[in-house]
Amino acid sequence: MADEFYSTKDTHAYCTFYPSTGEYLYEYTSIASTKDTLSYINKVKKGIKKETNKECKVVCGYEAGPTGIKLKRDLMKKGIDCRVMAPTTILSPKAGKRVKTDRKDAQDLSEALCKDNYKEIEILDEESEAVRDFLRMRSDFKNALKVKKQQLKSFLLGKGIRYPGRGNTWTIAYIKWIKALEFEHPLAKETCEFYMSEVSRLIQKIEELDKRIEELAQGDKFKEPVSKLRCFAGIDTMVALSVVSEIGDFSRFASAKHFASYVGLCPGQHSSGLKLQMTGITKAGNSRVRTLLTESANSMARTYTNVKSKRLKSRQSGISEDIIDYADRGNKRIRYKMNKLKRSGKSHNVAKTAAARELSCFIWGMMTNNIYGEIA
């Protein structure tokens, strides 16, 4: 018997699928709380026992979403088998859903759970989850900083003010130039100062977060994997710790291809009969890891083939020669892959995505100690 509920941030819609008859039983909606969920499960158990005079096995689950995994942990502590189901893996009618309600979703999820037509979300341990959330918060601050910088630039552009210097903006010289600007109206000057103060505040916060991230990377759980990943050019502490905390156990992927597929860096396929048609990357799985690997591969491709920077030498200091040789092999292959594709006429985005797939395969080999195997 599958006991399923469709979870939103405010309510839970419950439904129980009984496989022997194919019926949906005990449909109910309550506020979103662990207490009400436990009450519903106990009610279902008692009801089935009263009708059949037998104990029943209950497996409950819910779709990954705003509820997160705290509910699963709460239920597991009570000895209840609970699954968190990946939304994109749940089988649905090819024509799509013509009717969508919480009740209908609970019915569909209940049946999918019973028939095993889904894939379960991998649950991180609490320490990895906490580090992952901290790093995601840092990304939120980084995005907020980007927005504030764009707003300040738009404000200045609206006043007809353009930076007279050349090269990149947001350098020390650029910030000094902004602070020295004069405006016709005092309120315009005040507006500029408020924008600039918010930019400065966010920069300071991000610097504080980066220091804390360096401390977290030295923890017992993360020190070794992070130090290994930092041997790759283009991967420093923040990216390395993000990948490790987002993925958790790399050994759950049978091969490098499986890991690349999980982060959505493998091409899709739309074929029928004798017609074979490949599509763009699937973009399935963890989008944050996919973005980080793409940016790292792009950075890696800009390094020199036979010359290591001082920063890379420093990161590789004290690491075993086997790990360094493997990372250097990955650096060389990724540079070669990206440059070859660009020379053949592929766009920059296509080339760096292909390089990111290569990087994902090398990372899997590094994290599973498969550094001597063939990388797909």
C-alpha positions in Angstrom: 0.0 0.0 0.0 1.3 3.4 -0.9 0.5 6.4 1.2 1.2 9.6 -0.6 0.6 13.2 -0.2 1.0 16.3 -2.4 2.9 18.9 -0.5 2.7 22.7 -0.8 4.0 25.3 1.6 0.6 25.7 3.3 -1.2 22.4 3.0 -0.8 18.6 2.4 -3.2 16.7 0.2 -3.2 13.0 1.2 -4.2 9.9 -0.7 -3.6 6.2 -0.2 -3.4 3.8 -3.2 -4.4 0.3 -2.5 -2.7 -2.0 -5.2 -5.0 -5.0 -4.8 -8.0 -3.1 -5.9 -6.5 0.0 -7.6 -8.5 2.3 -5.5 -7.6 5.7 -4.1 -8.6 5.7 -0.4 -8.5 8.0 2.6 -8.2 11.2 0.6 -7.8 14.2 2.9 -6.3 17.7 3.1 -4.7 19.3 6.2 -2.3 22.1 7.1 1.4 21.3 6.4 2.7 19.8 9.5 4.6 16.7 10.6 2.0 16.1 13.4 -0.9 16.0 11.0 1.0 13.7 8.6 1.7 11.2 11.4 -1.9 11.4 12.4 -3.0 10.6 8.9 -0.6 7.6 8.6 -1.8 6.1 11.8 -5.4 6.6 10.8 -4.7 4.7 7.5 -3.0 1.8 9.3 -5.9 1.5 11.8 -8.5 1.7 9.0 -6.8 -1.0 6.9 -6.3 -3.3 9.8 -10.0 -2.9 10.8 -11.1 -3.8 7.3 -8.8 -6.7 6.6 -7.8 -7.8 10.1 -4.2 -7.7 8.9 -1.2 -5.4 9.5 -0.3 -3.5 6.3 3.0 -2.2 5.1 2.9 1.5 4.5 5.4 3.4 2.3 4.9 7.1 2.1 6.5 9.8 0.0 6.1 13.2 -1.4 7.3 15.2 -4.4 10.5 17.3 -3.9 9.6 20.9 -3.4 9.1 23.6 -0.8 8.8 21.0 2.0 12.4 20.1 1.7 13.7 17.0 3.4 13.0 17.9 7.1 9.7 16.1 6.9 11.4 12.9 5.6 13.8 13.1 8.5 11.0 13.6 11.0 9.1 10.6 9.6 12.2 8.4 9.5 12.8 9.1 13.2 9.3 7.6 13.8 10.2 4.5 11.9 8.2 5.3 8.8 9.6 4.5 5.4 9.5 7.8 3.5 10.7 8.7 0.0 11.3 12.1 -1.6 10.4 11.8 -5.3 12.2 13.7 -8.1 9.4 15.5 -10.0 11.0 15.1 -13.4 11.2 11.3 -13.1 7.6 10.7 -12.2 5.8 9.1 -15.2 2.9 11.2 -16.5 0.5 11.0 -19.5 2.2 11.9 -22.8 -0.6 14.4 -23.5 0.2 16.1 -20.3 -2.1 16.9 -17.4 -5.5 18.2 -18.5 -6.7 18.6 -14.9 -4.3 19.7 -12.2 -5.5 19.9 -8.6 -3.8 19.0 -5.3 -6.1 16.0 -5.0 -5.3 14.7 -8.5 -1.6 15.2 -7.9 -1.8 13.2 -4.7 -3.5 10.4 -6.6 -0.9 10.4 -9.3 2.0 10.4 -6.9 0.5 7.7 -4.8 0.2 5.4 -7.7 3.7 6.2 -9.0 5.1 5.5 -5.6 3.4 2.1 -5.4 4.4 1.1 -9.0 8.0 2.4 -8.5 7.6 4.8 -11.4 10.0 7.5 -10.0 13.5 8.1 -8.8 14.3 9.0 -5.2 16.2 12.1 -4.3 19.5 11.5 -2.7 19.4 12.8 0.8 22.5 14.6 2.1 23.7 14.3 5.7 23.0 17.3 7.9 26.5 18.7 7.8 26.7 18.6 4.0 23.2 20.2 3.7 24.2 23.0 6.1 27.4 23.8 4.1 25.4 23.6 0.8 22.8 26.1 2.1 25.6 28.4 3.3 27.2 28.4 -0.2 23.9 29.0 -1.9 23.4 32.0 0.4 26.8 33.3 -0.8 25.5 33.0 -4.4 22.4 34.9 -3.5 24.5 37.7 -2.1 26.6 37.6 -5.2 23.5 37.9 -7.4 22.2 40.8 -5.3 25.5 42.6 -5.7 25.3 42.1 -9.5 21.8 43.6 -9.5 22.8 46.6 -7.4 25.8 47.3 -9.7 23.5 47.2 -12.7 21.0 49.5 -11.1 23.8 52.0 -10.2 25.1 51.9 -13.8 21.6 52.4 -15.2 21.1 55.4 -12.9 24.3 57.0 -14.1 23.5 56.3 -17.7 20.1 57.9 -17.3 21.9 61.1 -16.2 24.2 60.9 -19.2 27.2 60.0 -17.2 29.7 57.5 -18.7 33.0 56.2 -17.3 35.8 57.9 -19.2 38.4 55.3 -18.4 39.1 52.1 -20.4 39.0 48.4 -19.5 37.0 46.7 -16.8 34.7 48.6 -14.5 34.4 48.2 -10.7 38.1 48.6 -10.2 39.5 50.8 -7.5 39.8 53.7 -10.0 36.2 53.2 -11.1 34.9 53.3 -7.5 36.9 56.5 -6.8 35.4 58.0 -10.0 31.8 57.3 -8.8 32.4 58.7 -5.3 33.8 61.9 -6.8 30.9 62.5 -9.2 28.9 65.8 -8.9 25.2 66.2 -9.8 23.0 69.2 -10.6 20.5 68.3 -7.9 21.5 67.3 -4.3 19.0 64.5 -4.3 20.6 62.8 -7.3 23.9 62.9 -5.4 22.2 61.3 -2.4 20.7 58.6 -4.6 24.1 57.7 -6.0 25.5 57.5 -2.5 22.8 55.2 -1.4 23.4 52.9 -4.3 27.2 52.9 -3.7 26.7 52.2 0.0 24.6 49.2 -0.8 27.2 47.9 -3.2 30.0 48.4 -0.6 27.9 46.6 2.0 27.4 43.6 -0.2 31.0 43.5 -1.2 32.0 43.4 2.5 29.4 40.7 3.3 30.8 38.5 0.4 34.3 39.0 1.7 33.2 37.8 5.2 31.4 34.8 3.6 34.5 33.9 1.6 36.6 33.8 4.8 34.0 31.6 6.4 34.0 29.3 3.4 37.8 28.9 3.6 37.3 27.8 7.2 34.5 25.3 6.3 36.7 23.8 3.6 39.3 22.9 6.3 36.8 20.7 8.2 37.5 17.0 8.6 34.7 16.0 6.2 35.7 18.3 3.3 39.4 19.0 3.6 40.6 16.0 1.5 38.1 16.1 -1.4 38.3 19.9 -1.6 42.2 19.8 -1.7 42.0 17.3 -4.5 39.6 19.3 -6.7 41.6 22.4 -6.2 44.4 20.7 -8.2 42.4 21.4 -11.3 43.0 24.8 -12.9 39.8 26.8 -12.7 38.6 25.2 -9.5 39.3 27.0 -6.2 37.8 26.6 -2.7 34.3 27.9 -3.3 33.7 25.8 -6.4 35.3 22.7 -5.0 33.3 22.9 -1.7 30.1 23.6 -3.6 30.5 20.5 -5.8 31.3 18.3 -2.8 28.5 19.5 -0.7 25.9 19.5 -3.5 26.7 15.9 -4.7 27.5 14.1 -1.4 28.5 10.5 -2.3 30.1 10.4 -5.7 30.2 6.5 -5.6 26.4 6.4 -6.1 27.2 7.1 -9.8 28.3 3.9 -11.6 30.5 5.7 -14.1 31.7 9.1 -15.3 28.9 9.1 -17.9 26.3 8.6 -15.2 27.6 11.6 -13.3 27.8 13.8 -16.4 24.2 12.8 -17.1 23.1 13.6 -13.6 24.3 17.2 -13.9 22.6 17.5 -17.3 25.8 17.8 -19.4 25.0 15.0 -21.8 23.2 15.6 -25.1 19.5 14.6 -25.4 18.0 12.5 -28.2 14.9 12.7 -30.2 14.9 9.7 -32.6 12.3 7.6 -34.3 12.6 4.7 -36.7 15.7 5.2 -38.9 15.9 8.9 -38.0 18.6 9.7 -35.5 18.5 13.2 -34.1 20.6 14.5 -31.1 19.5 17.6 -29.2 21.2 20.0 -26.9 22.2 19.0 -23.4 19.4 17.7 -21.2 19.9 20.3 -18.4 18.6 17.7 -16.0 19.7 17.2 -12.4 21.6 19.8 -10.4 21.7 23.1 -12.2 24.0 24.8 -9.7 26.7 22.2 -10.2 26.3 22.4 -14.0 26.8 26.1 -13.9 29.8 25.9 -11.7 31.5 23.3 -13.9 30.8 25.3 -17.1 32.3 28.4 -15.6 35.3 26.4 -14.3 35.9 24.7 -17.7 35.8 28.1 -19.4 38.3 29.4 -17.0 40.5 26.3 -17.3 40.6 26.7 -21.1 42.2 30.1 -20.8 45.2 28.8 -18.9 48.5 28.0 -20.6 49.3 24.5 -21.6 52.8 24.0 -20.2 53.0 26.8 -17.6 51.3 26.6 -14.2 50.4 29.8 -12.3 51.7 30.4 -8.9 48.2 30.0 -7.5 47.8 26.6 -9.0 51.3 25.5 -7.8 50.3 26.6 -4.3 47.0 24.7 -4.4 48.8 21.5 -5.6 51.5 21.8 -2.9 51.5 18.8 -0.5 49.2 16.7 -2.8 50.2 13.3 -4.0 51.9 13.1 -7.4 49.3 10.7 -8.7 46.5 13.2 -8.0 48.5 16.1 -9.5 49.3 14.1 -12.7 45.6 13.2 -13.1 44.5 16.8 -12.6 47.2 18.0 -15.1 45.9 15.4 -17.6 42.4 16.8 -17.1 43.6 20.4 -17.6 45.4 19.5 -20.8 42.5 17.5 -22.2 39.9 20.1 -21.4 41.9 22.9 -23.0 42.5 20.7 -26.1 38.8 19.8 -26.3 37.5 23.4 -26.1 40.1 24.8 -28.5 39.5 22.0 -31.1 35.8 22.6 -31.1 36.2 26.4 -31.5 38.7 25.9 -34.4 36.2 23.6 -36.1 33.6 26.4 -36.0 31.6 25.6 -33.0 30.2 28.5 -30.9 31.9 29.4 -27.7 28.9 28.2 -25.6 28.9 24.8 -27.3 32.7 24.4 -26.8 32.6 25.4 -23.1 29.7 23.1 -22.4 31.5 20.2 -24.0 34.6 21.1 -21.9 32.4 21.1 -18.8 31.3 17.6 -19.6 34.9 16.5 -19.8 35.6 18.2 -16.5 32.6 16.4 -14.8 34.1 13.1 -15.9 37.5 13.9 -14.5 35.9 15.1 -11.3 34.0 11.8 -10.9 37.3 9.9 -11.4 39.0 12.1 -8.8 36.3 11.7 -6.2 36.0 7.9 -6.7 39.8 7.3 -6.8 39.4 6.1 -10.4 42.3 8.1 -11.6 43.9 5.4 -13.6 40.7 4.3 -15.5 39.6 5.5 -18.9 37.6 8.7 -18.8 34.6 8.6 -21.1 
